[in-house]
Amino acid sequence: MEIRSINAQTITQTVKKLYMDMNYFIGDDILSALKNAQQNESSSTGKAVLSTLIENNRIAARDEVAICQDTGMAVMFIEYGEKVVIENGSFEDAVQEGVRQAYIDGYLRKSVVDDPVFERINTKDNTPAIIYTTIVPGSKIKILAGCKGFGSENMSAVKMLTPSAGIEGVRKFILDTVRTAGPNPCPPIVVGVGIGGTFEKAAMLAKKATLRPIDTKNPDSRYAQLEDELLAGINKMGFGPAGLGGDNTALGVNIEYFPTHIAGMPVAVNICCHAARHKEAEI
């Protein structure tokens, strides 16, 4: 396979469009889930909240304005083909420039501060984005992108379970994390779960899980069944839409897993609000 050249400007324009589109147009998977929840919600208040969310998404798409005022922090999982060469710039700079242009030209809120503890000065363009890159065979670049608001991000957690905790320990930690979050992450939520790897790998898996369409299941039937069980358990908590009570506390639970050490069983829970913004592109 021959080396393929991609202009840095192509990367920038692709990333820019991804972030403008995902902030204006809710994904079909989320919109469909919201409509299904609205039809099945037994609480009149919950039903009204879901109707409002659906209308909010319709207006955002019509007027091309942000679905939510918190337009999130940009996170990308990138599969970078080993036969790709970037011309007229670097890949990292091109991606960051795409985020910068999206948030400035798209009138999206800039929420990133340069130092997490002391000065906390706004970078004024929502960069830097967080980029996870995997080198893969081939001559294409695949981008899985999301923008994560922090009302829900702050409700997330990681726990280093030991193997003796078993499936019950995993289930308990996930449900306890959602129960502790309560109404804070703007339900109905999407719950991303990462199991295995190391401390940081589990968290990355959980984040990536929130970007998986919620109308898909884990290909392993055991984990798919656990997704269904957890979703049912979460919805029985009764927090409901906007935390005002009802049947639909979560729209979906997505689990991703990875091999781990014989002495450990890391579990991470990344909670995402109903504005679960994600889009993909291939260059």
Secondary structure, DSSP 4 states (H G I P E B T S, - for coil): ---EEEEHHHHHHHHHHHHHHHHHS--HHHHHHHHHHHHH---HHHHHHHHHHHHHHHHHHHHT--SSS---EEEEEEEEETTEEEESS-HHHHHHHHHHHHHHHTT-----BS-SSS---B-SS-PPPEEEEEEESSS-EEEEEEEE-HHHHTT-EEEEE-GGGHHHHHHHHHHHHHHHHTTTT-SSEEEEEEEEE-HHHHHHHHHHHHTS-TT---SSHHHHHHHHHHHHHHHTT---GGGSSSS-SEEEEEEEEEEE-TT-EEEEEEEE-S---EEEEE-
